[in-house]
């Protein structure tokens, strides 16, 4: 079943860089002269939707025309419930006992075709953690082009690794990390990993810092599923970090159960001269250049929020600081993929392509999901990335404690603040107390979810099938506060409305006196 623990694969512990061979450039398709080291990027792709069928065919055609060295899968490799889902994929004609059936259906049948039969490198996304992700590691024994390596932590398998690629005259080190661990969202104990999420986070963080420090590659690139800078539906670490800092200062350094370590990541990249971060999670494409670091979101492989009834792009100053709004150079919800070419030790080129594989235009609005038969005229979504040391942003060190409240950043409370309690989610549903319950806790009810924050459950409902990251409630499928937090037959999560407990008499007056 979905909750069964898959035995860990026995491999040698990871030596920081030495354990990995160097991959040589091999991008030239038949008759195609490749220029530089070419990478295709696609995220949130692991389901046979009509959009995925279009994008995969376009990617294969693009790879055949332009050549490709590797493909990077930026997480959510298997929708909706990860590779250990105990259901059969839609239309599956094979054996239900085949433990690889979801990967075969979601990736090999759809994406690993034609000119995309190249080495693929993956990170895990939040949907990959919904069930035990071990089959994604073991699939490498079945297909040599499926690559997701591991780090051994206390005898358990944790998914992060580094690969070196040799281009013409320079090297590229790509660090593949598990951002669900950084966010504290991965239900590691549920899938048989005998180490706390906080300890695993500290281990991965130390590994990344050490590996980046030891890397002598001209290019250092980090790939993770969750965004750091974004104007898309899910908030990035830029905004969450500021609120995490504010919360820590007010609590004299004590992190609560809503701890989120992803806020540390951006400064780690900058300190170690990483100039490129690649992510998915938001079902859109976006290019952001901020403080010398380029951020590429490519999470539009199979799904679009405009299809799902959710918000495509965040609006408002509280969700998008003005600096980020200025730094966002392009945003699309139309579906598609990205091309990244490392031309030299100092220059790379990124291009965002639509679902048909055509370059998009800076002069066209892509905020609604549409299709078109011919490329748009105008300025192409193509940028040069300069591999110069980035700016180290003035974020205080999270490890310090006891800072004065006056030193905290002046930021608005996040939109998932219910009274004075920040709820554990990254999808608020129009009000601070109504949120999409974190999808990686499949057995958790809304009563348990709200109770963890000292709140009660007021209402619960399943979201619409297929809208797993949006807040579109299925009115025909109500749920009680004690309902299991995940409907495995429909692939839906819960939308919870929590309620703040009544304050004892005199609490408001006492608080007013303290503030005064």
N, C-alpha and C positions, 0 to 999 in steps of 0.2 A: 504494500500500500504506500501512500504518499508519505506516511510518517516513518517508514522503515529506514533503519540506518544501514547505509551501504558501507561495506568494509573499505577501509582506507587502502590506497595503493601504496606499496612499499617502494620508495625512491630515496636516493641519497639526499641529505640536507644540501641546501643551496649555498654555494660559495658565491660571494657577492656578484662578481662578473665572470669569474673563470669557468663556471660550470656550463657556460653557454658558448656554443660555437658561433663563429661569425658567418652570417648569411651574405652571400655575394649577390650583387645585382643580377637579375635574370629576367628583366621586364620585356625584352624585345619579343613581341609576338611575331608570327611569321610575316616577313616583309615590312615590319615596323621598326624604325630606328628610334629607340627610346632615348630621351634626353633627361639625364639625371636619374635619381632613385624615386620611383613613382609608387604612391600608396593611395588606395581607395578607402574611404571611411564611410561606414554605415552603422547606425545604431537603432535599437528598438525595432528589430526587423524580424524576430523569430515567430512568425505566424503567417499562414497562407491567406492573406487578405488580397483583395483585388489590387490595392496599392502596392503591396509587396511584389505581386506578380509583375506589375509594370516596372517597378524600380529595379528588380533583379534582372529583368530582360534588358533594360537600358544600361545597367552597369556592365553586363556581359558584352553588349555591343560596344560600349565605350572602351572597355579593356581590350577588345579585339582590335579596335582602331588605333588606340594610343599606346597600348602596352601597359603592363602593371607588374610591379615586383611582388607586393604583398597586399592583402586586404585586412583591415582592422575592423573587427566587430566590437562596437562600443557598448556592449551590454544589452540586457533583455534579449538574450540569444534564443530563449525558448519561452514563448507566451502560452497561456497566462500564468501557469503554475510551475514553471521550471521543468527540468528534465526528468524528475521523478514523479510526475503527475501519474496517478493511478488510473486515469481514464485513457481511452484510446484517442488519438488525433481524429479530427473529422475526416470521414471517408477512408479510414485506415483499413487496409485489406490484409495486413500482415498479422503476426501473432501478438496477442495481448501480453505474452510472456517476454516479449522482446524489450529489454530494459533501455535500448537505444532508440525506440520507435519515435519518441518526440523529437530527438535531434535529427534523425533521418528525415522525418516529415518537415520539420520547421527550417532545416538548413540544407541538408544534402540534396533533397529533391527539388528545392526551390532556388537556392543561392549558389550551390557548388556545381555550376553548369558552364559549359562552353569555355570562354576565355577567363572565367572566374575560378577555374580549377588551378588555383595558385595557393601558396601558403596563406592561411588565415590565422590571425592572432586575436584572442578574445580577452575581454574582462567580464566579470560578472555584474549583472544589474540587479535591481531590487526584485524583479520577477523571477530571476534565476534562483533567488534565495527562498522563494515561496515553498519549495520542497527541497529535499537534499540535493545539493549541486554536484555531488561526487561523480555522477555519470558524465558530466561535461569534461571532467579530467580523464576518465577512463576511455572516452571516445577516441582519444589520440591513439590508442592501440589499434583502433579499427580503421582510421583514416589519417595518414601521415600529414595531411595538410590542415588538420584541425589541431591548433596549438593553444593550449592553456596550461601552463606549468604551475608549479606549486612551491610553497615554502613549508617546511616542517616545523610546527609549533607544538611542543609537548606531545609528539606522536600523532598529531592531527594535521589534516590537510587544509592549508589556507592558500587562497588563490591570489598570489602576486608574484611577479617575476620581471626580469629584464632581458632584452635581446639586443645584440649588437648587429647592425647591418653595415656592410662595406659598400660604399658608393665609389665613384671614381675620384680617388685622392682624399677622401675623408670618411669618417665613421659616424654613424647615427646610433645612439643608445636610446631605445624606447623602453620606458618603465611602465609596466602594466600593473595597476593597483586596484584594490578592492575597496571602493569608496563606501560601500554599505557597512564595512567594518569601521571606517572613519566616522561615519554618521551614528554608529551604535545601533543600526537597524537590523543587522544580520542575526537571525535566530540560531546562533551557533550551537547553543546547548541542546536545542530541540533536535538538531541533526547529528548529535553524538560527538560534538567537539568539546572536550573537557578542559575548557579554559574560558575565563570571563571575557566578555566583549571588550572591556576596558584593557585587559592585559594583552589581548590580541592586537588591539589598536596600537598600544605602546610598542609592541614588537614590530608591527608593520612600519610604524613611523620611524623607529630606530633603523630598520633595514633600509628604508628609502633614503634617509639622511646619509647613512654610511655609504650606500651605493652611489648616490649622486656625488658625494665628496670624492670617491675613488675613481669615478668615471673620467677618462681622458679623451672622450669622444668630442669631436667638434660640435655635434648637435646632441642636446639632451632634451628629450620629449617625454612628457608624462601623459598617460591615457587612463582615465577613470570614467565611471558611468555618470556620476552626478556633476552638475555644473558648479563652477566657482563664480564666474561672472555670467549673468544672463538677464535678459528682459522677458524670458519666456514664462510659461505657466507655473513651473516649480521655481521657488526662490533659490538663488545661488548662495555660496558661502560668503560672498562679499557682504550681503545684508545680514545673513544669519550670524556671521562672526561678530558684527558690531553688537547685535543683541546679546550674544553669548558673553561678550566682554562686560556689557552693562550688567547682566545678571550676576556675573561672577563678582564684580566689584560690590554690588549691593549686598551680596551674601558673604562678604569678607573672604572671598577666595574659594568658597565651597560650591562645587558643581552639584546640581541636583540630578534626578534620574533622567531628565531630558537632555543630558549631556550630548554635545555634538562636536567631535574633534575635527570635523572637516574645515573649520575656520582656521586651523593652523596651516593648512596645506599650501595656500597661496604664498605665504612668506617663505616657506621651505623651498618652494620652486625658485623664488627670486634670489634668495641667498646663494643658491647653487647654480645660478645662471641658466635656468630653464626658460626658454623663450616661447614655448608652445605647449598648451594644454588642450587636450581633445576630450570631449564628453558627449553623452547622449542624454537620456532621461526625459528632457523636454522634446515633445514630438514636433519639432520644427528644425530649421537650419538657421544658424546665426554666426556672424563673424564679429568679434569684438577685439579691439586693440587698446590696451590700457596699461600705462606705465611700462612699456617695452615688452609686454607679454601678449601673445596672440591666443585667443580663446576661440576654438571651433566647436560649435554644437552641431552634431549630425545625428539626430534622433528621429528621422522622418522616413525610416525604411519601410514600415508596414502600417503605421498609424498616423493620423492627423487629428489634433484636438477638435478642429472644426467638424470633422466627421463624428466625433464622439459627443458633441454637444457641450464641450467644456470650453473654457477660455483659452484662446490661442496665445495671447500675449498679455503680460501684466501691464497695468496702467497705474499711474499715480506715483507721487514722490516717495511714499513710504515703501513701496515695493521696488522702485527703481531710483536710486540716488542719482542726482543730476549728472555726476561724473560718469556714471554708467550709461545713462541715456545718450550722452554725447559720444561715448566710446563705441556704441553699437553701430556698426557700419552697414549691416544688412540683416533682414529678418524675413523668413518665409515659412508658411504653413502648408505648402503645396505638395510636399513629399519630394524625396530625392536623395542624393548622396553627395559626397565631397571628394575632390581630387587634390592630393598634396604631393608636390614634386620638390625634392631636395636637389637643387641645381648645383650648389657649391657649398663649401664650408661656411659661407656667410649668407647665402640666399636660398629661400624656398618660395614656392608659389602655391597658393591655395585657390581653388576654384569651386564654387558651389553650383551644382547642377540640379535641374528639376527632375521630376519623375520620368520624363521622356529622355533624359540624358543631355538636354540642351542647356547651355549656359543661361543663367537667369540675368535679368537686367536691373540695374540700380534705378531705372526710370519707370519701373512697373510695380504695382501694389500686389503683394503676395499674401495678404492677410486673410484671404478666404481661400478655401481649398477648391481649386478649379483645374480643368485640364485644357490644354491648347494643342494645336497641331503643328505650329511653327514657332521657332524661337522669336522672342521679343527683340525689337530693335533697341538700341541704346547702349549705355555703358555696361560692360560685362561685370559679373560678380567675381572678380579675379584680383588678388592682391599679392604683393611681394612681402615676404616676411624677412626682416633683417635680423640676423643672428648676433646681435650685440647684447652685452650684459644689461638686464632690465633694471628698473628702479626698484629699490627695496622700499615698500610702502611703510608709512609711519604707523603700523599697527603695534600696540604694546605686546609684550611677551605674556602669553596666557599662563605661563607657569608661576608668575609672581602672584601674590595674594595680598589682601588687606589694603588695596588702593582706596583712596578717598573717592567718594561718589562724585565729587566735582570733577575728577579726572576722566570720567566715563564719556564716551562719545554721545553727542546729542542726537539720538535716533528715536523715531516713533516706535511704539509697541508693535510687535508683529500682529498681523491680522488674525492669527489663531490664538489670541490672548482672550481667555474666558474669565472675565473679572480680572483677577490678578494672577491667574495661572496660565502659563504658556503650554498649550496642548502639544503632544508629540505627533506632529504631522507636517507635511509640506503642501497640503492642499486644503485651504480653508474654503468653506462653501457659503460665502456671502455673509457670514457673521462669525464672531469670535468663538462662539460655543458650539457651532456646527461645523464638523470637519470630516474629511475622509480618513477613517481610522487607518493607521499604518498597516499596509498590506502584508508585511512580513511577519505578522503574528497570527497565523491562520486559525488558531483555536481560541482566540481572545474575543469575548463578547464586548458590547458597548458598555455594559455595566462594569466589567473588569477594567476596560480602557479608561473610562472616566474616573473610576475608583482609584486608579494609580496616581491620579493628580489630586485626590481628595475631593472629587466632585461626584455627583450622582448622575445617573442616566435619565434623561427626560424623554428621549425618543430615539428610534433606530430604524434604518431602512437599508435595503440593498441598493447599490447603484446599478444603473442599467448595464446589462450584459455587453461587454466590449468597451465600457467606459471606465476602465479600472483606475485610471489616474485622474478622472474628472469627477464632478459632483452632481451628475445627473441621476436623480433618484428614480427608481422604478416604483411607481405608485401602485402597480399591480402586484408587487411582491414585497409586502411589508415584513418587518422583522421586529421581534421583541428585544428589549434591553438585554435579555439573557440568551439571545440567539447566538450560535457559534459565529465567530467573526469572519467566516468565509464560506461562501456557497460553492462547493467544489463542482457541482453539476452545471453551474452557469458561469463560473469564472468571475464572480462578482465579489466586491468588498463591501464593507459596511460604511454607511454615513451615520455618524453618531452626533446627537445633540446632547451635550452635557449641561448640567445646571449647577450654578454656584450655590454652596450651602448658605443658609441664612446666617447673618452675622449676629452674635450675641448682643444683648442690649448694652448700649454705651460704647460699642466698638468704633462706630463712625465718629463719635465725639472725641474719643481718645486718640484716634488716628489724626483727626484734625488738629488736636493740640500738639502732637508730635511734629506734624508738618509745619505748623506755625512757628 
